[in-house]
Amino acid sequence: VAWSAHSFVLGTLMVFRVNQAHSRYWECVTNVNQVRGKWFNAASSIFAFCSSADEKAEDVKTFQHTLVRLVSMLYCAGLRQL
C-alpha cells in the first residue's frame, strides 16, 4: 500500500514537471518565431523603400545584400542572449 501511494505521488509529480517543461519549450519556440518574424518585417520594410531607378540598381543590390547579412548577424546575436 505504501509503495503504490509513493509511486502514485511520484508519477503525478513527474507528469506535472514534464507538462510544465513541454509548455515552456513551446512558449520559447513561439517567442523565437515571433522575433524572427519581426526581424524579417523590419528588413522587408527597408527593402520596400529602396530605389527602383536603373542607374542605382547596382548600389541597391549591394545595399540589400549587406542589409540581409547584417540583419542575420543581429538575429544571431539576439539568439545568443537566450
C-alpha distances in whole Angstrom, upper triangle without the diagonal:
4,5,5,6,9,10,11,13,14,15,17,19,20,21,23,24,26,27,29,30,32,33,35,36,38,39,41,42,44,45,47,48,50,51,53,54,56,57,59,60,62,63,64,66,68,69,70,73,74,78,79,82,84,85,82,80,79,79,76,74,74,73,70,69,69,67,64,64,64,61,59,59,58,55,54,55,53,50,50,49,46
4,6,5,6,9,10,11,12,14,15,17,18,20,21,23,24,26,27,29,30,32,33,35,36,38,39,41,42,44,45,47,48,50,51,53,54,56,57,59,60,62,63,65,67,68,69,71,73,76,78,81,82,84,80,78,78,77,74,73,72,71,68,67,67,65,63,62,62,59,57,57,56,53,52,52,50,48,48,47,43
4,5,5,6,9,10,10,12,14,15,16,18,20,21,22,24,26,27,28,30,31,32,34,36,37,39,40,42,43,45,46,48,49,51,52,54,55,57,58,60,61,63,65,66,67,69,71,74,75,79,80,81,78,76,75,75,72,70,70,69,66,65,65,63,60,60,59,57,55,55,54,51,50,50,48,45,45,45,42
4,5,5,6,9,10,10,12,14,15,16,18,20,21,22,24,25,26,28,30,31,33,34,36,37,39,40,42,43,45,46,48,49,51,52,54,55,57,58,59,61,63,64,65,68,69,73,74,77,78,80,77,75,74,73,71,69,69,68,65,64,64,62,59,59,59,56,54,54,53,50,49,50,48,45,45,44,41
4,5,5,6,9,10,11,12,14,15,17,18,20,21,23,24,26,27,29,30,32,33,35,36,38,39,41,42,44,45,47,48,50,51,53,54,56,57,58,60,62,63,64,67,68,72,73,77,78,79,76,74,74,73,70,69,69,67,64,63,63,61,59,58,58,55,53,53,52,49,48,49,47,44,44,43,40
4,5,5,6,8,10,11,12,14,15,17,18,20,21,22,24,26,27,28,30,32,33,35,36,38,39,41,42,44,45,47,48,50,51,53,54,56,57,59,60,62,63,65,67,70,72,75,76,78,74,72,72,71,68,67,66,65,62,61,61,59,56,56,56,53,51,51,50,47,46,46,44,41,41,41,37
4,6,5,6,8,10,10,12,14,15,16,18,20,21,22,24,26,27,28,30,31,33,34,36,37,39,40,42,43,45,47,48,49,51,52,54,55,57,59,60,61,63,65,68,69,73,74,76,72,70,70,69,66,65,64,63,60,59,59,57,54,54,54,51,49,49,49,45,44,45,43,40,40,40,36
4,6,5,6,9,10,11,12,14,15,16,18,20,21,22,24,26,27,29,30,32,33,35,36,38,39,41,42,43,45,47,48,49,51,53,54,55,58,58,60,62,64,67,68,72,73,75,71,69,69,68,66,64,64,62,60,59,59,57,54,54,53,51,49,49,48,45,44,45,42,40,40,39,36
4,5,5,6,9,10,11,12,14,15,17,18,20,21,23,24,26,27,29,30,32,33,35,36,38,39,41,42,44,45,47,48,50,51,53,54,56,57,58,61,62,66,67,71,72,74,70,68,68,67,64,63,63,61,58,58,57,55,53,52,52,49,47,47,46,43,42,43,41,38,38,37,34
4,5,5,6,9,10,11,12,14,15,16,18,20,21,22,24,26,27,29,30,32,33,35,36,38,39,41,42,44,45,47,48,50,51,53,54,56,57,59,61,64,66,69,70,72,68,66,66,65,62,61,60,59,56,55,55,53,50,50,50,47,45,45,44,41,40,40,38,36,36,35,31
4,5,5,6,9,10,11,12,14,15,16,18,20,21,23,24,26,27,29,30,32,33,35,36,38,39,41,42,43,45,47,48,49,51,53,54,55,58,59,63,64,67,68,70,67,65,64,63,61,59,59,58,55,54,54,52,49,49,49,46,44,44,43,40,39,40,38,35,35,35,31
4,5,5,6,9,10,11,12,14,15,17,18,20,21,23,24,26,27,29,30,32,33,35,36,38,39,41,42,44,45,47,48,49,52,53,54,56,58,61,63,66,67,69,66,64,64,63,60,58,58,57,54,53,53,51,48,48,48,45,43,44,42,39,39,39,37,34,35,34,30
4,5,5,6,9,10,11,12,14,15,17,18,20,21,23,24,26,27,29,30,32,33,35,36,38,39,41,42,44,45,46,48,50,51,52,55,56,60,61,65,66,68,64,62,62,61,58,57,57,55,52,51,51,49,47,46,46,43,41,41,40,37,36,37,34,32,32,31,28
4,5,5,6,8,10,10,12,14,15,16,18,20,21,23,24,26,27,29,30,32,33,35,36,38,39,41,42,44,45,47,48,49,51,53,55,58,59,63,64,66,62,60,60,59,56,55,54,53,50,49,49,47,44,44,44,41,39,39,38,35,34,35,33,30,30,30,26
4,6,5,6,9,10,10,12,14,15,17,18,20,21,23,24,26,27,29,30,32,33,35,36,37,39,41,42,43,45,47,48,49,52,53,57,58,61,63,64,61,59,59,58,55,54,53,52,49,48,48,46,43,43,43,40,38,39,38,35,34,35,33,30,31,30,26
4,6,5,6,9,10,11,12,14,16,16,18,20,21,23,24,26,27,29,30,32,33,35,36,38,39,41,42,43,46,47,48,50,52,56,57,60,62,63,60,58,58,57,54,53,53,51,48,48,47,45,43,43,42,39,38,38,37,33,33,34,31,28,29,28,25
4,5,5,6,9,10,11,12,14,15,17,18,20,21,23,24,26,27,29,30,32,33,35,36,38,39,41,42,44,45,46,49,50,54,55,59,60,61,58,56,56,55,52,51,50,49,46,45,45,43,40,40,40,37,35,35,34,31,30,31,28,26,26,25,22
4,5,5,6,9,10,10,12,14,15,17,18,20,21,23,24,26,27,29,30,32,33,35,36,38,39,41,43,43,45,47,49,52,53,57,58,60,56,54,54,53,50,49,49,47,44,43,43,41,39,38,38,35,33,34,33,30,29,30,28,25,25,25,21
4,5,5,6,9,10,11,12,14,15,17,18,20,21,23,25,26,27,29,31,32,33,35,37,37,39,41,42,43,46,47,51,52,56,57,59,55,53,53,52,49,48,48,46,44,43,43,41,38,38,38,35,33,34,33,29,29,30,27,25,26,25,22
4,5,5,6,9,10,11,12,14,15,17,18,20,21,23,24,26,27,29,30,32,33,35,36,37,40,41,42,44,46,50,51,54,56,57,54,52,52,51,48,47,47,45,42,42,41,39,37,37,36,33,32,32,31,27,27,28,25,23,24,23,19
4,5,5,6,9,10,11,12,14,15,17,18,20,21,23,24,26,27,29,30,32,33,35,36,38,39,41,43,44,48,49,53,54,55,52,50,50,48,46,45,44,43,40,39,39,37,34,34,34,31,29,29,28,25,24,25,23,20,21,20,16
4,5,5,6,9,10,11,12,14,15,17,19,20,21,23,25,26,27,29,31,32,33,35,37,38,39,41,43,46,47,51,52,54,50,48,48,47,45,43,43,42,39,38,38,36,33,33,33,30,28,29,28,25,24,25,23,20,22,21,18
4,5,5,6,9,10,11,12,14,16,17,18,20,21,23,25,26,27,29,31,31,33,35,36,37,40,41,45,46,50,51,53,49,48,48,46,44,43,43,41,38,38,37,35,33,33,32,29,28,29,27,24,24,25,22,20,22,21,17
4,6,5,6,9,10,11,12,14,15,17,18,20,21,23,24,26,27,29,30,32,33,35,36,38,40,44,45,48,50,51,48,46,46,45,42,41,41,39,36,36,35,33,31,31,30,27,26,26,24,21,21,22,19,17,18,17,14
4,5,5,6,9,10,11,12,14,16,17,18,20,21,23,24,26,27,29,30,32,33,35,37,38,42,43,47,48,49,46,44,44,43,40,39,38,37,34,33,33,31,28,28,28,25,23,24,23,20,19,20,18,15,17,17,13
4,5,5,6,9,10,11,12,14,15,16,18,20,21,22,24,26,27,28,31,31,33,35,37,40,41,45,46,48,44,43,43,42,39,37,38,36,33,33,33,30,28,28,28,25,23,24,23,20,20,21,19,16,18,18,15
4,6,5,6,9,10,11,12,14,15,17,19,20,21,23,25,26,27,29,30,31,34,35,39,40,44,46,47,44,42,42,41,38,37,37,35,32,32,32,29,27,28,27,24,23,24,22,18,19,20,17,15,17,17,13
4,5,5,6,9,10,11,12,14,15,17,18,20,21,23,24,26,27,29,30,32,34,37,39,42,44,45,42,40,40,38,36,35,34,33,30,30,29,27,24,25,24,21,20,20,19,15,16,17,14,11,14,13,10
4,6,5,6,9,10,11,12,14,16,16,18,20,21,22,24,26,27,28,31,32,36,37,40,42,43,40,38,38,37,34,33,33,31,28,28,28,25,23,23,23,20,18,19,18,15,15,17,14,12,15,15,12
4,6,5,6,9,10,11,12,14,15,16,19,20,21,22,25,26,27,29,31,34,36,39,41,42,39,37,37,36,33,32,33,31,28,28,28,25,23,24,23,20,19,21,19,15,17,18,15,13,17,16,14
4,5,5,6,9,10,11,13,14,15,17,19,20,21,23,24,26,28,29,33,35,38,40,41,38,36,36,35,32,31,31,29,26,27,26,23,21,22,21,18,17,18,16,13,15,16,12,11,14,13,11
4,5,5,6,9,10,11,12,14,15,17,18,20,22,23,24,27,28,31,33,36,38,39,36,34,34,32,30,29,28,26,24,24,23,21,18,19,18,15,14,15,14,10,11,13,10,8,12,12,10
4,5,5,6,9,10,10,12,14,15,16,18,20,21,22,25,26,30,31,34,36,37,34,32,32,31,28,27,28,26,23,23,23,20,18,19,19,15,14,16,15,11,13,15,12,11,15,15,13
4,5,5,6,9,10,10,12,14,15,16,19,20,21,23,25,29,30,33,35,37,33,32,32,31,28,27,28,25,23,23,23,20,18,19,19,15,15,17,15,12,14,16,13,12,16,16,14
4,5,5,6,9,10,11,13,14,15,17,19,20,22,23,27,29,32,34,35,32,30,30,29,26,25,25,23,20,21,20,17,16,17,16,12,12,14,11,8,11,12,9,9,13,13,12
4,5,5,6,9,10,11,12,14,16,17,18,21,22,25,27,30,32,33,29,28,28,26,24,23,23,21,18,18,18,15,13,14,14,10,10,12,11,7,10,12,10,10,13,14,13
4,5,5,6,9,10,10,12,14,15,16,19,20,24,25,29,30,32,29,27,27,26,23,22,23,21,18,19,19,16,14,16,16,12,12,15,13,10,14,16,13,13,17,18,17
4,5,5,6,9,10,10,12,14,15,17,19,23,24,28,30,31,28,27,27,25,22,22,23,20,17,19,18,15,14,16,15,11,12,14,12,10,14,15,12,13,17,17,17
4,5,5,6,9,10,11,12,14,16,17,21,23,26,28,29,25,24,24,22,20,19,19,17,14,15,15,11,10,12,11,7,9,11,9,7,11,12,11,12,15,16,16
4,5,5,6,9,10,10,12,15,16,19,21,24,26,27,24,22,23,21,18,18,18,16,13,14,14,11,9,12,12,8,9,13,11,10,13,15,14,15,18,19,19
4,5,5,6,9,10,10,13,15,18,20,23,25,27,24,22,23,22,18,18,20,17,14,16,16,13,12,15,14,11,13,16,14,13,16,18,16,17,21,21,21
4,5,5,6,9,10,11,13,17,19,22,24,25,22,21,22,20,17,17,18,15,13,15,14,11,11,13,12,9,12,14,12,12,15,16,15,17,20,20,21
4,5,5,6,9,10,11,15,17,20,22,23,19,18,18,17,14,14,14,12,9,11,11,7,7,10,10,7,10,12,11,11,15,16,15,17,20,21,22
4,5,5,6,9,10,14,15,18,20,22,19,17,19,17,14,14,15,13,10,12,13,10,10,13,13,11,13,16,15,14,18,20,19,20,23,24,25
4,5,5,7,9,13,14,18,20,22,19,18,19,18,14,15,17,14,12,15,15,12,12,16,15,12,15,18,16,16,20,21,20,22,25,25,26
4,5,5,7,10,13,16,18,19,16,15,17,14,11,13,14,10,9,12,12,9,10,14,13,11,14,16,15,16,19,20,20,22,24,25,26
4,5,5,9,10,14,16,17,14,13,14,13,9,10,12,9,7,10,12,9,10,13,13,12,15,17,17,17,20,22,22,23,26,27,28
4,6,8,10,13,16,18,15,14,16,15,11,13,15,13,11,14,15,13,13,17,17,15,18,21,20,20,23,25,24,26,29,29,30
4,6,9,12,15,16,13,13,16,14,10,13,15,12,11,15,15,13,15,18,17,16,19,22,21,21,25,26,25,27,30,30,32
4,6,9,12,13,10,10,12,10,7,9,11,9,8,12,13,11,13,16,16,16,19,21,21,22,25,26,26,28,30,31,32
4,6,9,10,7,8,11,9,7,10,12,11,11,14,15,14,16,19,19,20,22,24,24,25,28,29,29,31,34,35,36
4,6,9,7,7,11,11,8,10,13,13,12,15,17,17,18,21,22,22,24,26,26,27,30,31,32,33,36,37,38
4,6,6,6,10,10,9,12,14,14,14,17,19,19,20,23,24,24,26,28,29,30,32,34,34,36,38,40,41
4,5,5,8,10,10,11,14,15,15,17,19,20,21,23,25,25,27,29,30,31,33,35,36,37,39,41,42
4,6,8,9,10,12,13,14,16,18,19,20,22,24,25,26,28,29,30,32,34,35,36,38,40,41,43
4,6,5,6,9,10,10,12,14,15,16,18,20,21,22,24,26,26,28,30,31,32,34,36,37,39
4,6,5,6,9,10,10,12,14,15,16,18,20,21,22,24,25,27,29,30,31,33,35,36,38
4,5,5,6,9,10,11,12,14,16,17,18,20,21,23,24,26,27,29,30,32,33,35,37
4,5,5,6,9,10,11,12,14,16,16,18,20,21,22,24,26,27,28,30,32,33,35
4,5,5,6,9,10,10,12,14,15,16,18,20,21,22,24,25,26,28,30,32,33
4,5,5,6,9,10,11,13,14,15,17,19,20,21,23,24,26,27,29,31,32
4,6,5,6,9,10,11,12,14,16,17,18,20,21,23,24,26,27,29,31
4,6,5,6,9,10,10,12,14,15,16,18,20,21,22,24,26,27,29
4,5,5,6,9,10,10,12,14,15,16,18,20,21,22,24,26,28
4,5,5,6,9,10,11,13,14,16,17,19,20,21,23,25,27
4,6,5,6,9,10,11,12,14,15,16,18,20,21,23,25
4,5,5,6,8,10,10,12,14,15,16,18,20,21,23
4,6,5,6,9,10,10,12,14,15,16,18,20,22
4,6,5,6,9,10,11,12,14,15,17,19,21
4,5,5,6,9,10,10,12,14,15,17,19
4,5,5,6,9,10,10,12,14,16,17
4,5,5,6,9,10,11,12,15,16
4,5,5,6,9,10,11,13,15
4,5,5,6,9,10,11,13
4,5,5,6,9,10,11
4,5,5,6,9,10
4,5,5,7,9
4,5,5,7
4,5,5
4,5
4
